[in-house]
Amino acid sequence: MPIVAVTKPPFFILSSKTKSDAISQSELNTVPTTTSPTPLAIKAPNLEQTKQLHARFLRAQFHHHFLPQFFSPSAHLNSLISSYTKNNLPLAALKLYSHARKILATALDSFTIPTVLKACALCRSHCYGAEIHGFTIKLGFDCDAFVLNSLIRMYSECEDLDSSIEVFDEMPVRDVVSWSTMIRSYGRSGLFLEAMGLMIEMILVGVNPSEVALINMINVLADAAELDMGRQVHALMMKKSQFSQPDVNVCTALIDMYVKCGCLDMGRKVFDRMDNRSIASWTAMIDGYARFGDFGIAMELLGKMLQDNVKPNEITMLSLVSNCGLYKKIGLGKWLHAYMLRQRLEMPVALVTALLGMYCKCGDNKSARTLFDSMSEKDVMSWSVMISGYSQANCFDEAFDLFGKMKDFGVNPNEITMVNLLSLCAEAGALDQGRWVHAFIEQKGIGMDIVLATALVDMYVKCGEMEEAYKVFNGTGDRDVCMWNAMLNGLAMNGCGNEAIRIFSQMEATRIRPNDISFVGILKACSHTGMVLEGKKFFDRMINEYGLVPRVEHYGCMVDLLGRAGLLDEAYEMITRMPVSPNVVVWGALIAACKVHKNLSLGELAASEILKLDPLNVGCNILLSNIHAAQGRWSDVAEVRRAIKDGGLKKAPAVSSIELNGTIHEFVMGDVSHPQTKEIHNMVAEMKRQLKQAGHVPNTSVVLLNIDEEEKESTLCFHSENLAIAFGLISTEPHTPLRIVKNLRVCDDCHSSAKLLSKIYGRVITVRDRNRYHRFTDGSCSCRDYW
């Protein structure tokens, strides 16, 4: 909608004091001619002086029709508007233009329009920019290259590429700026092939690129990671005499391009040949080494930069800090933080937020929270990063408590905030809280982009609510491969093999090319449902039809698929034929299958291979103990346990959680820390009695202790998932579904008892363990005892 003109903008405040840089009264009283420079052009290069000039107009009663009183009103209007845009006040520029148009329609020239279009681009005002486009046609400026180039850029900044293309295609004459701006527009939209095609066309029609055009071209190639074409552009520059010694900005763009293409050596050659280096040049090279984890050379360059008396700025530090977080280099990150404080470097919100992210990614939420609380200014990204830190650490209560404070401070969450909260709900299996987040998104009108929609699908599938997941999935029009993968992995986790195959076929039908993650999902789905032939076919298609090279994760899925089906020899043969070295996960899938199918010899072989790769792997020793215990070989069990104890190894404790009224309650084996411990233990005793009456015989083989049967049975009763079920039974109304999340695999006895408990108490009991979902209903499990 058009911007309403105002006579006296609210930010024009008249000062009672005369400042040293103020425009004198005599200068203001001098009436400029059409050939003389304006007072603003001479004396008002910054915002403060522009405000003073406008204030004097107001005091002199020029504020209604001040522009016609100059012999060249357009020149003065252009200077005023230009000053606002240069000082990042586009709305003020547009208000002034709107007022001027009412009284100076015929005096506006081809220099006014580009300046106003720049203001439209700054504030992303597509509607107003399109209106000005129509005005330019009316005034006959639609053949002016300067105006048309500004229109291309305005439409590009407003994300209307089609209009940019239309203006470009209809230009009677294109200069180098036209080509450069259009190339940049394609690059901004991620259409790198089109941008590169335009570069080639530009050269073929004989347009010599300027330095700005070269920088735009190089930046597009950098974002597209087009190393070969980047080298060709570099070679072309060397052949052109005017670019044989490129300026510092072009060299910096080249360094950035080579870094983003992973060619540090070429970037370093460009850097070393530079006679003069700017802060941006140093930063680009330092960022390159840090990006690839070579912090030794990155810090060495930082030292040389300081020796050359070039002081790093916030972008230099932001690059180093961000990469420290990526590579978990908390020691260096803390040193950089201390360095910035010692040097009193300017630390804008973006840099402090990067420090927050570094601490969170390194798992130091305590330092992150201390820094967060000390921030005098926090934006939505600061809040989101801190919430993300809690999300990564599975600190459910802390994350939602901080989210509540964020709302109290009047900070509106964005898509990133909500994705972090949904990810936390997904990992915790907190369906009620996840539904609340979904409702909050809709209530507040937060934009549902593809990333947020995918996070919603992921949350629902990980909470076992496939129906809700399908609602979001089917309601999303332009689905990308990530959303399809979320659905595939959810179906695999829920044991829906046939449905996963249907979704995979539907994805192919919509011409979405499956990637390596897609095949991990479909292979898991086949594995969890015993679909051996189908799994083999997908593995073959991945290689022969899609040309994807299987990673170790895919081989792990195939070993798991064959092992679960009892095809242990075939699984072992696949391991021996792998073109990549099998890792702990691959051997772990085999030893788990050996436990299920009681193959001691192959299990011991798999265990020995795991211990070669990871001598401190306690999980492997536990599985080996399980195999020995299942056969009553207690001396071997004792030997393995002794090795665990002597090695100081500790098994990750089994933790089961249940959500109740938005609160997560966690339990470990034999837990006595819960406020309702007495009631929970009484319920466990009642469950044991009911199970015994129903004919349940405890599977004591899973107890790795050489104790009598009664003690083993008592131990089984207090497994973490049983405590969570007991708490759910005493805390909810009859027939209310119970949802349990366990960090490890459900043991055989708890699995069989949960089936009976679902029938005894008339409950749907859902347990999500490390591998998949188990939905216990009326005495049976959705996994069909195949897990």
N, C-alpha and C positions, 0 to 999 in steps of 0.2 A: 504494500500500500504506500502511496506517496508520503514523503516526510513533511510534516507540517512546519512551515516557516515560523520562526519566532523573532520578535524585534530585538529583545534583550536576552541573549543566552545567559543562563544562571551562573556560568562559570566566569563571567566577566566581572571581577570585583575590583573596584577602584581603590588604589592604594593612596593613603594620605602622605606616604613618605616618597621622596624622590630617590630612585636608585641610581647607581653609578652608570648603568647601561641604558637608562631611559632615553627616549627620543625627545629632543628639546622642542619647546614650543615654536621656536623660529623655523626649525626644520619642518614641523607639521604644517605651519602656515604657508610654507613655500608651495605654490600650486605647480605641480609638474606639468610639463608639456608632453606631447606624444613621443618626443624623442628622448626626453630626460628620464633617467632611471627613477623609479618610485622610491619614496622614503623607506618603504619596507625592504626593498631590494638592497638598499645600502645599509640600513641600520637595524633591521629586524630579522636576523637569521634564525632566531629561536622563538619558542612558544611564549616566553615571558614578555618579550618585546612586542609580539603580535597582540597579546592581550592589552598591553599599554596603548598601542596604537588604536585598537578598537575602542578602548575606554575613552580616549580623547575624542574619537568620532562621536561618541554618545554625549559627552559633555558639551561638544560644539553644536549639538542639535543636528548632527548629520545622520542620525540613526534611521530616519525614515527614507531619505533619498540621498544618501551620501555619495553613492557611486556616480550618478550623473553629474556631480559637481566637478569631477575631474575630466580633463580633456581626453584621457585614454582610460575609461572605466574598466575595460576588459583586462588591461594589464594589471591594474591594482586588484581586481577581483581574483585574477589568476595567482597573484602573489599571496593573497590572504588564504585562498583555498590550499595552495601548495604548502604553506606554512603549517596548516592544520594536518594535512596528510603526512607531512614529514615528521610531525610530532605525535603521530598515531592517534589522531582525534578525527576519524573519518565522519562521525555523525555531525560534529560541529561544521566540518567542511560542507556537508550536504545541506545542512540548515541554511548556511550562508548562501549557497548556490540556489536553493529553493527561493529564498527571499529575493535574490538578485534577478532571477528569471522573470519575476512578476513586473519588474520595472525596467529591465535591460534586455529584453528578448532579442532585439536586433543587434545589440552590442556584444553578445557572446561570440567568441571566435573559436577557431580550431585548436587553440591552445587551452581554452577553458575546458572543453569536453574531455580530453585525456586526463586532465587533473582530477576532474569529478569522477571519471570512471575508475581511477586509481582508488579514490575514497570508497566507491562501491565495492571494489575488490577487497579492500581491507576489512570491511564490515560484512562481507558476503551478502550484500543487498542485491539479489538477482532481480527482484521486482523493479527496484528503482533504476538499476542498470539497463534493464530492457526498455524502460520508459525513456531513458536518455538516448538509447539506440534509435528509437522512433523519432526523437527530437532532432538527432543528427541528420537523419534522412530528410526531414522537413526543411532543415536549414541548408541542405545541399552539401554536407560534409562527408557523405557516404563514399566519396572517391578519394578522400584524404588518407594516405597511408598511415600517418601518425595517429589519426582517430581510429582507424580500423585495427591497427595493432593493439591499441588500448582496449578495444572491444573484445578482441580474441583473448587477451589476458584476463579481462574482467569475467568473461564467461567461464574461463578455465578455473579461476579462483572460486567461482560460485558452483563448480562441479557440473557445468552444463557443456560437456564436450561437443555435443551435436551442434549447438549454436556457434561454438568456436570454429568448427569445421566449415559450417555454412558461410560464416564471414570470410574465412580464409579462401574458400573455393570461389567466392564471388568477387574477390579483389581484382581490379583491373591491372594493377601493377603491384608486385610484391618486392619489398626490399629485404635485406638480410635480417632485419628485426622481425619481419613477418614470419619468415621461415623459422627463425630461432624460437619465437614465441610459440608457434604451433608445435614444434618439436618438444618444447617444454610441457605444453598442454597434454600431449600424448603420454609423456613420461609420468606426469602427475596422476594420470588415470590408470597407470599400470599397463598401458598398451605399448610395450617396448618394441614389438615387431613393427608396428605402424610408425613409431618414432624413428626407428632405424631406416625404414623404407623412405621416409621423408628426408632424412639426412642424405641418403644416396641420390634421391631425386634433386635435392638442392645443389649438390656438387655437379650432377650431370647437366643441369641447365646453366651452369657457369656462374653461380652465385658464390663469391668468395666469403667464407665464414669470418665474422669478426671474432674478437676475443670472447665477447659475451656469448656469441653463438657457439663457439667451441666449448666453452664451459658448460652450456646447456646440453650439448651433444655428449660430452664426457660424463656428465652427471646421469643422463639417461642410461648410458652404457654401464655405468657403475651400479645403478639400481637393478639393471637386468643381468648383471654378472656376465656381460658379453666381453670376455677377455680378447678373443681374436679380433673382433671389430674395433675394440679399444686400441689394440696395437696398431691396426691399420690407420686409425685417426691420428695416433701419435706419429706414425711414419709420414703421413700426409703433412703434418705440421712441420716436420723436419725438412721436407722438400720445399715448403713455401718460405721464401726469404724473410717475410715479415714475422714468421713464427719460429725461425731457427733458434732464436733466443727468447722463448716465451716468458711472459711476465709471471710474477709470483702467484697470481690467482689461477692462471692456467696450469702451472706446475702443481699447485695444491690440488686442483681437480684431478690431475693425472695420478697423483699419489693416492688420492682417495679411491679412484677407480681401480688401480692395481691392488690396493688393500682389499677392497670389497670382492675382487675376483680371486683373492687368495694368492696373488703373485707378489709377495713382499719384496723379493729380490729386485724386480723391476721398479717397484715403488721407491726402494732405497736408492737405486741408481739415479732416478730423477731427483730425489732429495739431495744426494751428495753433489750433484752437478749444479745446484742452485747457488748463485752468488749471494743473493739476499733471501733470507727466509723470514716469513711472517709467523705470528703466533699460530695462525691456522695451519701453516706448513708443518711446524713442529708437532702440533696436536694431531694432525692426520697421520704422521709417521708413528708417533707414540701410540696412538689408538690402534694402528695396524698390528704392532707387536703385542700389545695387551690383548687385543681381540683374539689372537691365536695362542694366548697363554704364555708368551715369552716375556715375562715381567722383568727378567734380568736386563735385557736390552732396552726395554721400555724405560726402566728407571735410569739406565745409563744415559739414554737420550735426554731424559728430564734433567739430569745433571749437566750435560753439555749445553742444554737450552739455558740454564741458569748462568753458566759460565759466559755465554754470549750476551748476557744481560737482557735476555728475553724472559719476562715474567709470565709464568703460566696463568691463564685465566680460568674462569669457572667451567668453560667447555673442556679444557685440558683435564682438569680435576674430575669433572663428571665422567669423562671417558674412562679414566683409570679406576675410579671408584666403582663404576658399573661393571667393569670387567673383573674387578676383584670379587664382586658378588657372584658373577657367573662362574668363576673358577674356585670359589670358596677360599679366597686368600684373605682371611680375616686379619691376620697379622699385618700385612701390607696395608689393608684398608684402614686399620686403626692408626697406622703411622701417617697415612695421607690425611686422615681427619685431624690428627695432632698438628701436622705441618700447616694445614690451612688455618688452624686457630693461632699458631705461633706467628705466622706471617700476616695475620689479620686480613686474609683474602676475603673479598666480597663473596658471601655465600647466599645467593638467591634461593628461593623456595625449591626450585628444580634441583639444585645441587644438594641441599639438605635432604630432599626426598630420595635422591640417589644414594646418599649415605644410609638412610633408613632401609632402603632396599638391600644394600650390601649386608648390613647387620642381619636382616631377616633371612636372606638367602644362606648366610653362614650359620644360621641357627641361634644367633645371639639376640633373642627377643628382648632380653633385659636391657642391653645397651640401646637397642632400637627404641624401646619405650621411654628410656631416660632422655634420649635425644628428641623424641617426638613431643614429650611433655615440656621440653625446654623451648620449643619453637614458638616464637612470638606470632608468626603468621603461618597458617596451614591452609592449603588448598585441598580440593577434592582428591587429588592424587596422593597427597601426604596421608590422608585418612585411609585411602584405599590400600596403599602400600603397607601400612601398619596392620590393617585388617588381614591383608594377604599373608603377612608374617605369622599371625596367629593361625590362619587357615593352614599354612604349610606345616605348622607344628601340631595340628589337630587340637588347638586350644579353643574349643567350641564356645565355652562361656565367655572367655575373654574377648573373642571376636565379636560376639553379639552385644556384649556390654559396651564395647567401643563404638559399635554401629549405633547404639542408642544415644551415646554422647554426641556422635556426629550429627544426628538429627536434632538434638537439643541445642547445638551450636548454630543451627540453621544452615548447615552445609548440605546441599542437595547431592545425594549419591548419584553416580553415573553407572554406565554399563559395566565398567571394570569392577566397581564396588560389588555389584550384584553377582557378577561371575564368581568372585572370591567367596561370597557367602554361600552361593549354590554349590561350589566345589566342596566347601566344608560340610554342608548338609549331606552331600553325596557320599563323602568318605565316612561320615558318622552314621549314615543310614537314617538321618533325622527327617523322616517324611513330613511330620506335622510342621516343623520349622521351615522345611523346604517349600511346602504349600503356602506358608505365610509369606515367604520371600516372593513367590510367584504372584500372590495377590497384591503385595506391595508394589511390584513392578507395574502391574496393570493399573492400580489405583493412582500412582504418581505419573503415569504416562511416560515411563522411561523407555527410550527407543529400543525396540526389539530387533537388534541386528542379528546376523547369523551366528556370531560368537555367543551372544547371550541365549539365543534359542537352543544352540547346541549344549550349553551348560545346563539348561532346563531339562533337555532330553537325558543328558548324562545323570542328572540328579534323580530323575524319576526311575530310570532303569536300575540304578544302583540301590534304590529304595524298594525295588521289586514291583513298582507300579507301572507295568507295561501299557496299560490302557491310557493312563495320563501321558505317558511318553509318546504314544501314538497320536494323541490329540495335538501336542505341540509339533511333532514331526510332520503330520499331515497338514497342519495349518501354516507351515513355513513353505513359501512358494519357491524361492531360489535356494535349494539345498546344495551345500558343497560337500566335498568328500569327507570332511571332518564330521559333519552331522550324520552321514550314512555310516561312518565308522563307529560313532557313538551308539547308534542303533544296533549294529552288528555285534558289538561287544556286549551290549545289554542283553541281547537275545542269547548270546553264548553263556553269559553268567546265569541266566534264568533257565538254561537247558532247553531252549527252543530251537533245535537243530533245523527242522524242516522250514520253520518260519524265517530263520537266518538265511537259508538258501534262497527262499522267495525274495527276501529283501535284496540280497546280492544280485539276483537276476533283474530285479526292478531297477537297481542302481545302474547296471549295464545298459538297460533299455533306455534310460534317460541320458545316456552318453556321458555319464560320470565315470572316468577311468579309475578303477580300483588301484590303490597304492599298497605298499608293503604292510601298512597297518590294517588295511581292509582284509588282507589274507591272514593276518594273525587272528582277527576276529572270527572269520569263517572257519578256520582250522580248529580254533577253540570250541566253536559251536559243534562241529563234527565230533571232536574228542569227547565232550561232555555228554553226548547222546549216543556214543558208540557207532557212529556212522563212518566206518573205516573206509569203505569203497569210495564214498563221496569225498572224504578228506583227501584220499590219494589223488582223486581227479582234480581237485582244486589246487593241490600242490603242483601237479603236472601242468595245469593251465597257467599258473603263476609264472612258471619258467618258460614254457614253449609258446604261450599265446600272448602274454603281456611283457615278456622279456625282462622280468624282474629277477635279480639274483637273490636267492634265499639267504637271509641272515640267520644267525644262530638262534634267534627267537622262533623262526619258522621250523627249524629242525627240532627245537624243543617241543613245539606243538605236535609234530609228527611222532616223536618218541613217546609223548604222552598219549597220543591217539592209539598207537600200537600197543603200548604197555597196558593201558586200561582194558583193552580188549583181550589181554592175555597173550598177545603175540610178542613175547619177550625176546625170542631169538631174532625175529625180524627187526625189533626195535634196536637191539644191540648191533645188528648188522648195519643199520642205517647210521648209527653213531660212528662205526669204523669206516664208513664210506663218505663221511662228511668232508667237503673241501675246506671247511674252516675248523679250527680246533674246538672241540666241545667244551662248554663251560660248566660251571657248577649246576646251572639250571637244567641243562640237558641230562647230566648224570643224575641229578636229583629226581627228574621225572622217571628215570629207569629204576632207581632204588625204591621210590614210592610204589611203583608197579610190582616190584619184587616183594614188597611187604604184603600187598593185597593178595598176590598169587603164591606167596610163600615159597619163593625161589631163593634159598639162602645163598647158594654159591654165586649166582649172578649179582645178588644184592651186596655181597662182600666185595666183589670185584668193583662194582659201581662206587661203593663207599671208599675203597682204597684210591680210586681215581679222583674222587672229590677231595680227599684229604691231601693228595699231592698238590692240587690247585689251591686249596684253602685249609691248611692244617688246623686252623682254629674254628672250623665250621662245626658248631655244636649241633645244628639240625641234622647233619649227616650221622653223627654219633647216636642221636636219639632214634633215628629211623633204624639204624643197625641194631640198637637195643630192642626196638619193637619186634624186629624179625627174630632175634634170639628168644625174646620173652614168649612170642607166639608158639615157639616150639619147646618151651619149658627149659631152655638152656640157661639156667640162672647163673652159673659160673661165668659164662660168656657175658651175660648182662652186667654182672659185677665188675668184670674186667673193663668193659666199655665205660661204665660209670666212674671207675677209678681213674681212667684216662681223662675223662671230662673234669674230674675234681683236681687231679694233679696239674692239668693244663690251665687251671683257673678259668675254665669256660663256664659261661652262664647262658642257659636257655632263655630266650625272650618269654616272659610270662604270658600265659594265655589270658586274654582280657575279653570279656563279653560285656556288651552295653545294650541298654534299652532306653528308648526315648519315652518320657512321660510328661505331658503338658509343657513341651518345649525344653525340658531339662534332660540331659544325658546322665544316666546312672550307670556306673561301671563296676564290674565285679571281677575278682581274681579267684583262683581256687581256694576254697576254705575261707573266703572273705568274712571278716568280723568288723570291718570299718564302717559299714553302712549304719545310719541311725536306726534303721528298722531290722537290725541283724536278728534279734530274737524272733520276730514274726516271720522273717524269711526262713530261718532254720526250722521253725515249727512247720512251715509250709513244705519244706524239703522232706521232713519226716512223713508228712501226710502223703506227699507224692510217692515216696518209697513204698508206703503201705498200699496205696492204690495200685501201683505198678505190680506189686507182688500178688495182689488179688487177681489182677488181669493176666497173670501167668508169665510176667516178664522175668527172664533169667539174665542177671547181669553178666556182661562180657568182661570178665576180670583179666583177660589176657592183655588188655591195654594198660594194666597197672604194672609198672616196671619195678616192682618191689617183691622180694621173696617173703611175703607175709601171708597169714591165713586168709581164707576166702571172705570171712566176715569183715575183716579190716579193709580188704580190697573193695568190697561192696560199699562200705561206708565212705571210702575215698572217692569212689565214682559219683556218689550222690552230691558231693560238694564241688564238682567241676563248675567252672565259671558260667557256662551256658545254663546249667540247671539252677544256679542261684538267680540268674537273670529271669528265667521262666517263673520261678517261685515268686520273685518280686512282682512280676507282671500279673500273676494270678491274684495276689492279695491287693493289688493297687488299682485294678480296673473292674468294670462291670462284667458280669458273665457274658460269654460269647464275643467279647471284644477281641479282635485280632492282636496278636503279640508279634513284635518285630525285634529280633535280636541280631546284633552284629558281633562277630568274633574275629579276632585278628589271625587266628590259626585255623587249621583244618578241624572240623568236628570229629571227635573220636567215635569209634564204632558203637560203643555202649550208649553215649548220649544221643546218637542218631536213632537207634532202635527205641530208646525210652521216649524220645520226643514224638515219635510216631504214635505210640500208645497214649501219651498224655494228650495229644490233640483229640483223640477219640474219647478219653475218659472225661475231659473237661469241656468238650464241645467247642474247642478253639481252633482257629487257624493260626498256627505258629510258624512264622517265617524266620529262618536263620541264614544269614549271609556269612559264610566263612571265607577263608582266604581264596578259595577257588571258584565258588559258585553259590547260587541260591538254593536253599532247601525249603520247600513249602509243604509243611506237614498238615494234612487234612484228613480227618476221620480214619486215622490209623495208617495212612500211607504217605509217601514222600514223592514230590515232583521229580526227584532225581531217579526214581525207580531203583534205589539202592545201587546206583552206578555213579560213584564219585571218587 
